[in-house]
């Protein structure tokens, strides 16, 4: 570091002393006992008391504040409008004159401005007072606001407004929801500058004030002309203190903001994990052409962007972003205004955070392509309440607080069908496919190319698949995943597998779908979740030597007692409820049984490491994170509250359980009013979920179907 010379040090010292020593002396003598401001007679605060009793000072101070607020507000409105015209108005007749009139007060001596305003008020026969001072201050401070706001408007990206207009905003709504929030810092800065100028002004106010309308600078000047008094020192000290406190608060706020930004940019453990993972990837595959960044929204749809493989350093800088509303569009990809997300809130960005363990190659893509799941947070935050993955993590944390750790394995069913010409076409099973495959090995042989490529892609991406079978429906298959204590990774796997299957099947000229009920006459696609719970030593707490253990009973009872309230999660879409119709090949009531596939909760084993429950209600169209959270949250609710377990489905004394509803809206309304939904998902997310589902209901159920035209149009 270069050291300052003695000349520089001396110059700085003398300069600061010249500037601040008089202020320091003023502050010291404001506490002087003597009325003589240059003779120290002891410490006293009596002049501050005298000041508080001085009606002239108090009246002038109050008038100055009113004038400052009023003139700053008027100047901000008019200055912003002037800036908008100058920047956005283009060329128009008189533009040069208009610009000159706006900026003239910047260079015009205050004496000239004050005198001209005085002559105008006299000519108009306007009585001088607070009103005329406000008009005068507005006139000369408006130009400063215009300069500040214009500088921001010049650099404003107008494509943001165009996007808002494309999304259906009126020009005024685009200004209010997009433009104004972005230029707000400059507008606020302009107001503060105008307010400060008004507080400080003496010359113009002295020309435009009248009897009984004295501002604080005028009052101080009139007193100083007769000699400086201790009250003046006290008043000055108070004003200096207010300014100093403001500067300190602003400095601390800026320091905290910089620290938050630094933490957000560094995120040392996450970034170092990503660097290690990325280095491992490049060692094996080389630098990818791109990384497909995937964010799971509320519907379980992957959204995101492509990041060039040589730009991964942007993660550390917080420069990889998406709008925060990306977490919560409806199933059609549209923003829903009732969520208060998206363009109605200015659609701010969040920073993408890599889920490093999900970095993997994309075998079906051309070239060297990688993919990775990401989360999104606001600047300075470590988590986001809109994240479905974050919801599941909170449930797992509740288990961990009790010394319990879930172990899960999921099963997913899907259909393969012939490629359709349009999205409106119904699916058709592959050629030579029986209506009831039912573990048919020849079916697996006929689809060997597709199925082996699916398995190979799973292996390349590290998805822990187990067995693959031909399910009952034509072209229907089921994949089983290995049990794991990494529940988040298990949910990641279920989500990534759906993307993988659709992509691989498409390469073979076919289509695949995890839609809950693609065919009315054939079984639907389900997602079953096997789950047990272990303690800190790895012992299965569900295991019992004789019959069902108490903890397993409580967990099953919790799942059953919360199933109806959480049905909107297990069956998120309109098509999902076709699985809850009679003879739909799926459980339709909250019941349980030992090793009984007709029950909604099956108990495959009650003893040893394999003691577990199997939840069989969910469709394959669920958001895996939310479904896992709902199932585990129901289990935890049972473990904590110990509700009574109903009799087993196959017990002769058992009475049939009340079936789950097949009305979509009723299920959503029940979820919205449910305490257990709030307990698991949080009040705000439960409200968001219900809002999006109701929007989907309003969008989907109002459409006329082909069968309505076929049956009614020609007959009625």
C-alpha positions in Angstrom: 0.0 0.0 0.0 1.4 3.4 -1.0 2.0 5.7 2.0 0.8 9.3 2.0 3.5 12.0 2.1 3.7 14.5 4.9 2.4 17.2 2.6 -0.7 15.2 1.7 -1.3 14.3 5.4 -1.0 18.0 6.4 -3.3 19.1 3.6 -5.9 16.6 4.5 -5.7 17.5 8.2 -6.0 21.2 7.5 -8.8 20.7 5.0 -10.9 18.6 7.4 -10.2 21.0 10.3 -11.4 23.9 8.2 -14.6 22.0 7.3 -15.5 20.3 10.6 -13.8 22.2 13.4 -16.4 25.0 13.3 -19.2 22.4 13.4 -17.5 20.7 16.4 -17.2 24.1 18.2 -20.9 24.8 17.5 -21.9 21.5 19.0 -19.8 22.0 22.1 -21.1 25.5 22.7 -24.7 24.3 22.3 -24.2 22.8 25.8 -22.7 26.0 27.3 -24.2 27.4 30.5 -23.5 31.0 29.4 -25.6 32.9 26.9 -22.3 34.2 25.5 -21.5 31.7 22.8 -17.7 32.3 22.9 -17.3 32.0 26.7 -17.5 28.6 28.3 -19.3 28.6 31.6 -20.0 25.0 32.2 -22.0 22.1 30.8 -25.8 22.6 30.5 -28.7 21.4 28.3 -31.0 24.3 29.2 -30.8 25.9 25.7 -32.4 22.7 24.2 -35.2 23.3 26.7 -35.4 26.9 25.7 -35.5 25.9 22.1 -38.4 23.6 22.7 -40.3 26.5 24.2 -39.6 28.9 21.3 -42.9 29.1 19.4 -41.3 31.0 16.5 -38.8 28.3 15.8 -41.3 25.5 16.2 -43.8 27.2 13.9 -41.1 27.8 11.3 -39.9 24.2 11.5 -43.4 22.8 11.1 -44.0 25.1 8.1 -40.7 24.0 6.6 -41.6 20.4 6.9 -45.0 20.9 5.3 -43.5 22.9 2.4 -40.8 20.3 1.9 -43.1 17.3 1.7 -45.7 19.1 -0.5 -43.2 20.6 -2.9 -41.1 17.4 -3.1 -44.2 15.4 -3.9 -45.4 17.8 -6.6 -41.9 18.1 -8.0 -41.5 14.3 -8.2 -44.8 13.9 -10.0 -44.1 16.7 -12.5 -40.4 15.9 -12.9 -41.1 12.2 -13.6 -43.7 13.2 -16.2 -41.3 15.6 -17.8 -38.6 13.0 -17.8 -41.0 10.5 -19.4 -41.8 13.0 -22.2 -38.2 13.8 -22.8 -37.0 10.2 -23.0 -40.1 8.5 -24.5 -41.8 11.3 -26.3 -39.5 11.2 -29.3 -39.2 14.3 -31.5 -42.1 16.8 -31.3 -42.5 20.5 -32.1 -41.3 22.6 -29.2 -39.2 19.8 -27.7 -36.1 22.0 -27.5 -38.0 24.8 -25.8 -39.7 22.4 -23.4 -36.3 20.8 -22.5 -34.8 24.3 -22.0 -37.6 25.4 -19.7 -37.3 22.2 -17.6 -33.5 22.5 -17.1 -33.2 26.3 -16.9 -33.5 26.5 -13.1 -30.4 24.3 -12.9 -28.2 27.1 -14.1 -30.3 30.2 -13.3 -29.2 32.2 -10.2 -31.6 31.7 -7.4 -32.0 35.5 -7.0 -33.3 35.7 -10.6 -35.6 32.7 -10.0 -36.9 34.2 -6.7 -37.4 37.7 -8.2 -39.2 36.4 -11.3 -41.6 34.4 -9.1 -42.2 37.3 -6.8 -43.1 39.6 -9.8 -45.4 36.8 -11.2 -47.3 36.5 -7.9 -47.7 40.3 -7.6 -49.0 40.5 -11.2 -51.5 37.7 -10.5 -52.4 39.3 -7.2 -51.7 36.1 -5.3 -51.2 36.5 -1.6 -47.8 35.3 -0.6 -47.6 32.5 2.0 -47.1 28.8 2.3 -48.8 28.1 -1.0 -46.5 30.4 -2.9 -43.4 29.0 -1.3 -44.6 25.5 -2.3 -45.1 26.5 -5.9 -41.7 28.2 -6.0 -39.9 25.2 -4.5 -41.7 22.9 -6.8 -40.6 25.0 -9.8 -36.9 25.0 -9.1 -36.6 21.4 -7.7 -38.7 19.7 -10.4 -35.7 20.0 -12.8 -33.5 18.0 -10.4 -36.1 15.2 -10.3 -36.3 15.2 -14.1 -32.5 14.8 -14.4 -32.4 11.8 -12.0 -35.4 10.0 -13.4 -34.3 10.6 -17.0 -31.0 8.9 -16.4 -32.8 5.8 -15.3 -35.3 5.8 -18.1 -32.6 6.1 -20.7 -31.1 2.7 -19.6 -34.5 1.1 -19.1 -35.0 -2.2 -21.1 -38.3 -1.5 -22.9 -38.7 -5.2 -23.8 -40.0 -5.8 -20.3 -42.9 -3.4 -20.9 -43.5 -5.1 -24.3 -43.6 -8.5 -22.6 -46.2 -7.2 -20.1 -48.3 -5.9 -23.0 -48.0 -9.2 -24.7 -49.3 -10.9 -21.6 -52.4 -8.8 -21.6 -51.6 -5.7 -19.5 -52.9 -2.3 -20.5 -50.3 0.4 -21.0 -51.2 1.9 -17.6 -50.9 -1.6 -16.0 -47.6 -2.1 -17.7 -46.3 1.2 -16.3 -47.7 0.5 -12.8 -46.6 -3.1 -12.5 -43.3 -3.1 -14.5 -41.9 0.3 -15.2 -42.6 2.1 -12.0 -41.1 -0.6 -9.7 -37.9 -0.6 -11.7 -37.5 3.2 -11.8 -38.7 3.5 -8.2 -35.2 4.0 -6.8 -34.6 7.0 -9.0 -38.0 8.4 -8.3 -37.4 8.1 -4.5 -33.9 9.6 -5.0 -35.5 12.6 -6.8 -38.0 13.1 -4.0 -35.3 13.1 -1.4 -33.2 15.5 -3.4 -36.2 17.8 -3.9 -37.1 17.6 -0.2 -33.5 18.4 0.8 -33.4 21.4 -1.5 -36.6 22.7 -0.1 -35.4 22.4 3.5 -32.2 24.2 2.7 -33.6 27.0 0.5 -33.4 30.6 1.8 -33.1 32.9 -1.2 -36.2 31.8 -3.1 -38.3 31.4 0.0 -37.4 34.9 1.1 -38.8 36.4 -2.1 -42.0 34.3 -2.1 -43.0 34.2 1.5 -45.4 36.6 3.2 -46.4 37.7 6.6 -46.8 34.7 9.0 -45.2 32.3 6.5 -41.6 32.0 7.7 -39.4 29.0 7.0 -36.7 27.7 9.3 -33.8 29.1 7.2 -35.5 32.5 7.1 -36.1 32.4 10.9 -32.5 31.4 11.5 -31.1 34.1 9.3 -33.2 36.8 10.9 -32.0 35.7 14.4 -28.3 35.4 13.3 -28.4 39.0 12.0 -28.9 40.1 15.6 -26.1 37.8 16.8 -25.7 34.0 17.3 -27.6 32.7 20.4 -27.3 29.4 22.2 -30.7 28.4 20.8 -29.3 28.6 17.3 -26.4 26.4 18.3 -28.8 23.9 19.9 -31.0 23.9 16.8 -28.0 23.4 14.5 -26.8 20.5 16.7 -30.2 18.8 16.4 -30.1 19.2 12.6 -26.6 17.8 12.5 -27.6 14.9 14.7 -30.5 14.1 12.4 -28.3 14.1 9.3 -25.6 12.0 11.1 -28.1 9.4 12.2 -29.5 9.2 8.7 -26.1 8.7 7.2 -25.2 6.1 9.8 -28.5 4.2 9.2 -28.0 4.4 5.4 -24.4 3.2 5.8 -25.3 0.3 8.0 -28.2 -0.7 5.6 -25.8 -0.6 2.7 -23.2 -2.6 4.6 -25.8 -5.3 5.4 -27.1 -5.4 1.9 -23.5 -5.8 0.6 -22.9 -8.6 3.1 -26.1 -10.4 2.0 -25.1 -10.0 -1.6 -21.7 -11.4 -0.9 -23.1 -14.4 1.0 -25.5 -15.0 -1.9 -22.7 -14.8 -4.5 -20.3 -17.0 -2.5 -22.4 -19.8 -1.1 -19.2 -21.6 -0.5 -20.4 -25.1 0.3 -22.9 -25.2 -2.6 -20.6 -23.8 -5.2 -17.6 -25.9 -4.1 -19.9 -29.0 -4.3 -20.9 -27.9 -7.8 -17.3 -27.3 -8.9 -16.4 -30.8 -7.7 -19.3 -32.4 -9.5 -18.7 -30.4 -12.7 -15.0 -31.3 -12.6 -16.0 -35.0 -12.3 -18.4 -34.6 -15.2 -15.8 -32.9 -17.5 -13.2 -35.5 -16.6 -15.5 -38.3 -17.9 -17.4 -36.6 -20.7 -15.5 -33.3 -21.4 -17.0 -29.8 -21.2 -20.6 -30.1 -22.2 -22.0 -28.0 -25.0 -24.8 -26.9 -22.7 -26.3 -27.8 -19.3 -30.1 -28.1 -19.3 -31.1 -26.4 -16.0 -34.4 -27.8 -14.7 -36.7 -26.3 -12.1 -39.6 -28.3 -10.8 -42.8 -26.2 -10.6 -45.9 -26.8 -8.5 -47.4 -29.1 -11.1 -44.3 -31.3 -11.4 -43.4 -29.8 -14.8 -39.7 -29.1 -15.4 -39.0 -25.6 -16.5 -35.7 -23.8 -17.0 -33.0 -22.8 -19.5 -29.9 -23.9 -21.3 -26.6 -22.7 -19.9 -23.5 -22.9 -22.2 -21.0 -25.4 -20.7 -18.3 -22.8 -20.6 -20.3 -20.3 -18.5 -20.8 -22.2 -15.3 -19.0 -19.5 -13.4 -22.2 -17.5 -13.5 -23.6 -19.6 -10.7 -21.0 -18.2 -8.2 -21.9 -14.7 -9.3 -25.6 -15.2 -9.0 -26.1 -14.4 -12.7 -28.1 -17.5 -13.6 -31.7 -16.4 -13.0 -35.3 -17.1 -13.7 -38.5 -15.2 -12.7 -39.6 -16.3 -9.2 -43.1 -17.0 -10.7 -41.6 -19.9 -12.6 -42.4 -22.0 -9.5 -46.1 -21.4 -9.8 -47.7 -21.2 -13.3 -50.8 -23.2 -14.0 -50.7 -26.5 -15.9 -51.0 -24.5 -19.2 -47.9 -22.5 -18.3 -49.9 -19.3 -17.7 -49.4 -16.9 -14.8 -52.3 -16.8 -12.4 -53.0 -13.2 -11.2 -54.6 -14.5 -7.9 -51.3 -15.9 -6.8 -49.8 -12.4 -6.6 -46.8 -13.8 -8.6 -45.7 -12.9 -12.0 -46.3 -9.6 -13.8 -48.7 -8.4 -11.1 -45.7 -8.2 -8.8 -43.2 -7.0 -11.4 -42.1 -10.6 -12.0 -38.7 -10.3 -10.1 -35.9 -12.8 -10.7 -34.5 -15.4 -8.4 -31.0 -16.9 -8.5 -30.7 -20.5 -9.6 -28.8 -22.8 -7.2 -27.5 -26.1 -8.5 -28.6 -29.4 -7.0 -25.1 -30.8 -7.7 -25.9 -34.5 -7.3 -28.3 -34.3 -10.2 -25.7 -33.3 -12.7 -25.7 -36.0 -15.4 -25.4 -36.6 -19.1 -28.4 -36.6 -21.4 -27.9 -39.7 -23.5 -30.7 -39.1 -25.9 -29.5 -35.6 -26.9 -27.2 -34.7 -29.8 -23.7 -33.8 -28.8 -22.3 -33.5 -25.3 -25.3 -32.3 -23.3 -25.7 -32.3 -19.5 -28.7 -31.8 -17.3 -29.1 -30.6 -13.7 -31.9 -29.8 -11.3 -31.9 -26.4 -9.7 -33.6 -24.5 -7.0 -34.3 -20.8 -7.0 -33.9 -18.3 -4.2 -34.2 -14.6 -3.8 -31.0 -12.6 -3.3 -29.6 -13.0 0.2 -31.8 -16.0 1.0 -30.9 -19.7 1.3 -34.3 -21.2 0.6 -37.6 -20.4 -1.1 -41.1 -21.2 0.3 -42.3 -21.8 -3.3 -40.0 -24.8 -3.8 -41.7 -28.2 -3.8 -38.4 -29.8 -3.0 -38.1 -27.4 0.0 -41.5 -28.5 1.2 -40.4 -32.1 1.3 -37.1 -31.1 3.0 -39.1 -29.4 5.8 -41.1 -32.6 6.4 -37.8 -34.6 6.6 -36.4 -32.1 9.1 -39.4 -32.7 11.3 -38.7 -36.5 11.3 -35.0 -35.8 12.0 -35.9 -33.7 15.0 -37.5 -36.9 16.4 -34.5 -39.0 15.6 -36.4 -40.7 12.8 -35.4 -41.1 9.2 -37.7 -42.3 6.4 -36.6 -44.9 3.9 -38.6 -44.9 0.6 -38.9 -46.7 -2.7 -41.4 -45.6 -5.4 -43.1 -47.4 -8.3 -44.2 -45.5 -11.4 -46.5 -46.7 -14.1 -46.7 -45.3 -17.6 -48.2 -46.0 -21.1 -46.4 -46.2 -24.4 -48.6 -45.5 -27.4 -48.3 -44.7 -31.1 -47.3 -41.3 -32.2 -50.3 -39.0 -32.6 -50.8 -36.6 -35.5 -52.3 -33.9 -33.2 -52.6 -33.3 -29.5 -56.4 -33.8 -29.7 -56.0 -37.4 -30.9 -56.7 -40.2 -28.5 -53.9 -42.6 -27.7 -53.6 -45.9 -29.6 -51.6 -48.9 -28.1 -48.6 -50.2 -29.9 -49.3 -52.8 -32.6 -49.8 -56.4 -31.6 -50.4 -55.4 -27.9 -52.9 -57.5 -25.9 -55.6 -55.7 -24.0 -54.3 -57.4 -20.8 -50.5 -57.6 -20.8 -50.4 -58.7 -17.1 -46.6 -59.5 -16.8 -46.5 -60.8 -20.3 -42.8 -61.4 -21.2 -43.5 -61.3 -24.9 -44.6 -57.7 -24.5 -41.3 -56.8 -23.0 -39.5 -58.6 -25.9 -41.5 -56.6 -28.5 -40.5 -53.3 -26.8 -37.0 -54.4 -26.0 -35.3 -51.6 -27.9 -37.2 -48.9 -26.1 -37.0 -50.6 -22.6 -33.3 -51.4 -22.8 -32.5 -47.9 -23.8 -34.6 -46.6 -20.9 -32.6 -48.8 -18.6 -29.3 -47.7 -20.1 -30.3 -44.0 -19.8 -31.2 -44.6 -16.2 -27.8 -46.1 -15.6 -26.0 -43.2 -17.3 -27.9 -40.7 -15.2 -27.5 -42.6 -11.9 -31.2 -43.3 -11.4 -31.5 -46.3 -9.1 -34.0 -48.4 -11.0 -34.9 -51.9 -10.0 -37.3 -54.2 -11.8 -39.3 -53.4 -15.0 -42.5 -55.2 -15.8 -45.4 -55.2 -18.3 -48.4 -53.9 -16.4 -52.0 -54.8 -17.0 -53.0 -52.2 -19.6 -52.0 -52.4 -23.3 -48.7 -50.7 -23.7 -48.5 -50.1 -19.9 -45.2 -50.7 -18.0 -44.0 -50.2 -14.4 -40.6 -49.3 -13.1 -39.5 -50.0 -9.5 -36.8 -48.0 -7.8 -34.5 -49.2 -5.0 -35.1 -48.4 -1.4 -33.1 -45.4 -0.2 -32.7 -43.2 2.8 -32.1 -40.2 0.6 -35.7 -39.2 0.2 -34.9 -36.0 -1.7 -32.9 -38.0 -4.2 -35.8 -40.5 -4.5 -38.2 -37.7 -5.4 -35.6 -36.3 -7.8 -35.4 -39.7 -9.5 -39.1 -40.1 -9.9 -39.3 -36.6 -11.5 -36.3 -37.2 -13.8 -37.5 -40.6 -14.8 -40.6 -39.2 -16.3 -38.6 -36.8 -18.5 -36.2 -39.6 -19.5 -39.0 -42.0 -20.5 -40.8 -39.4 -22.7 -37.5 -38.5 -24.4 -36.3 -42.0 -25.1 -39.7 -43.2 -26.3 -39.9 -40.2 -28.7 -36.6 -41.3 -30.3 -38.3 -44.5 -31.3 -41.2 -42.7 -33.0 -43.7 -43.4 -30.1 -45.1 -41.4 -27.2 -45.2 -42.1 -23.5 -47.4 -40.6 -20.8 -47.7 -40.7 -17.0 -51.2 -39.2 -17.3 -53.4 -40.8 -14.6 -56.0 -42.3 -16.9 -55.1 -42.3 -20.6 -57.8 -44.9 -21.4 -61.3 -45.1 -19.9 -61.5 -48.8 -20.2 -58.0 -49.8 -19.0 -56.2 -49.3 -15.7 -54.7 -45.9 -14.9 -51.1 -45.0 -14.1 -50.3 -44.9 -10.4 -47.3 -43.9 -8.2 -46.9 -46.2 -5.2 -44.6 -45.3 -2.4 -43.1 -47.9 -0.1 -41.8 -46.3 3.1 -40.4 -47.4 6.4 -38.7 -45.4 9.2 -35.4 -46.1 10.9 -33.8 -44.6 14.0 -30.4 -43.1 14.3 -28.8 -46.6 14.5 -30.5 -47.8 11.3 -33.1 -49.9 13.1 -36.6 -50.1 11.5 -39.0 -48.6 14.0 -41.9 -50.2 12.2 -40.6 -53.7 12.9 -42.3 -55.9 15.6 -41.9 -59.5 16.6 -45.6 -60.2 16.7 -48.2 -58.5 14.5 -48.0 -54.8 13.6 -45.9 -52.6 15.8 -47.4 -49.6 17.5 -45.4 -47.1 15.4 -46.5 -48.7 12.2 -50.1 -48.8 13.3 -49.9 -45.1 14.2 -48.3 -44.2 10.8 -50.9 -46.1 8.9 -53.7 -44.5 10.9 -52.2 -41.1 10.2 -52.0 -41.7 6.5 -55.6 -42.9 6.4 -57.0 -40.1 8.5 -55.4 -37.4 6.3 -56.0 -39.1 2.9 -59.2 -37.3 2.1 -57.8 -33.9 3.1 -54.7 -34.4 0.9 -56.5 -36.1 -2.1 -55.9 -32.9 -4.1 -52.2 -33.6 -3.9 -52.5 -37.3 -4.7 -54.9 -36.5 -7.6 -53.9 -33.0 -8.8 -55.7 -32.8 -12.2 -59.1 -33.4 -13.7 -58.1 -36.6 -15.4 -56.7 -37.9 -12.0 -60.3 -38.4 -10.7 -61.1 -40.9 -13.3 -59.0 -43.3 -11.2 -61.5 -42.9 -8.4 -64.5 -44.1 -10.3 -66.0 -47.6 -9.7 -64.2 -50.4 -11.5 -61.2 -48.1 -12.2 -58.6 -50.7 -11.2 -57.4 -48.5 -8.3 -58.1 -48.2 -4.6 -60.8 -45.6 -4.0 -61.2 -45.5 -0.2 -58.9 -44.9 2.8 -58.5 -48.5 4.0 -55.6 -50.8 4.7 -54.8 -54.5 4.8 -51.9 -56.9 5.0 -50.5 -57.7 1.6 -53.8 -56.7 -0.1 -53.4 -54.8 -3.4 -57.1 -53.7 -3.3 -56.3 -51.5 -0.2 -55.2 -48.0 -0.5 -52.5 -48.7 2.1 -50.9 -52.2 1.8 -48.7 -53.6 4.5 -46.2 -56.0 2.7 -44.3 -56.9 5.9 -44.4 -56.1 9.6 -41.1 -57.6 10.8 -37.5 -57.0 10.1 -35.8 -54.4 7.8 -38.6 -54.8 5.3 -41.4 -53.7 7.6 -43.1 -50.9 5.7 -46.3 -49.5 4.3 -47.2 -49.0 0.7 -49.3 -46.0 -0.2 -51.2 -46.8 -3.4 -53.6 -43.8 -3.9 -51.4 -41.4 -5.9 -51.5 -41.1 -9.7 -48.3 -41.1 -11.7 -49.2 -37.5 -12.6 -48.4 -36.1 -9.1 -45.6 -33.8 -8.2 -43.3 -36.3 -6.5 -42.0 -33.8 -4.0 -45.5 -32.8 -2.8 -46.8 -36.4 -2.9 -43.9 -37.7 -0.8 -44.3 -34.7 1.6 -48.1 -35.5 1.9 -47.6 -39.2 2.6 -44.7 -38.7 5.1 -46.5 -35.8 6.7 -49.6 -38.0 7.2 -47.4 -40.7 8.7 -45.8 -38.2 11.1 -49.2 -36.8 12.0 -50.2 -40.4 13.0 -47.0 -41.0 15.0 -47.5 -37.7 16.9 -51.3 -37.9 17.5 -51.9 -41.7 17.6 -55.3 -41.8 16.0 -57.3 -45.0 16.2 -56.5 -47.5 13.4 -59.7 -48.8 11.7 -60.1 -52.6 11.2 -58.3 -54.1 8.3 -60.1 -54.3 4.9 -60.2 -58.1 5.1 -61.4 -58.3 8.7 -64.9 -59.8 8.8 -66.0 -57.2 11.3 -64.8 -54.2 9.2 -67.3 -51.7 7.8 -66.5 -50.2 4.4 -64.6 -46.9 4.6 -66.2 -43.8 3.1 -64.9 -43.7 -0.5 -62.7 -40.8 -1.6 -64.5 -38.3 -3.7 -64.3 -38.1 -7.5 -65.2 -34.4 -7.6 -62.1 -32.3 -8.3 -63.4 -29.1 -6.9 -64.6 -30.6 -3.7 -61.2 -32.2 -3.2 -59.5 -28.8 -3.7 -61.9 -27.1 -1.3 -61.3 -29.7 1.3 -57.6 -29.3 0.9 -57.8 -25.5 1.2 -59.8 -25.8 4.5 -57.6 -28.6 6.0 -55.5 -28.1 9.0 -53.2 -31.0 8.1 -52.5 -29.4 4.7 -51.4 -26.2 6.5 -49.3 -28.2 8.9 -47.4 -30.0 6.1 -47.2 -27.4 3.4 -47.5 -24.1 5.3 -50.5 -21.8 5.1 -49.1 -19.7 2.2 -48.2 -22.7 0.0 -51.4 -24.5 0.7 -53.3 -21.3 -0.3 -51.1 -21.1 -3.5 -51.7 -24.7 -4.3 -55.5 -24.4 -4.0 -55.5 -21.1 -6.0 -53.7 -22.8 -8.9 -55.9 -25.8 -8.8 -59.1 -23.6 -8.9 -57.7 -21.7 -11.8 -57.0 -25.0 -13.6 -60.6 -26.1 -12.8 -62.0 -22.9 -14.3 -59.8 -23.3 -17.4 -60.4 -27.0 -18.1 -64.0 -27.7 -17.0 -65.5 -24.9 -19.0 -64.3 -26.5 -22.3 -66.8 -28.5 -24.3 -65.8 -32.1 -25.0 -66.1 -34.1 -28.1 -68.6 -36.4 -26.5 -70.9 -33.5 -25.9 -71.0 -32.7 -29.5 -71.3 -36.3 -30.5 -74.3 -37.1 -28.2 -76.1 -33.8 -27.8 -75.5 -31.5 -30.7 -77.4 -33.4 -33.3 -80.2 -34.7 -31.0 -81.2 -31.7 -28.9 
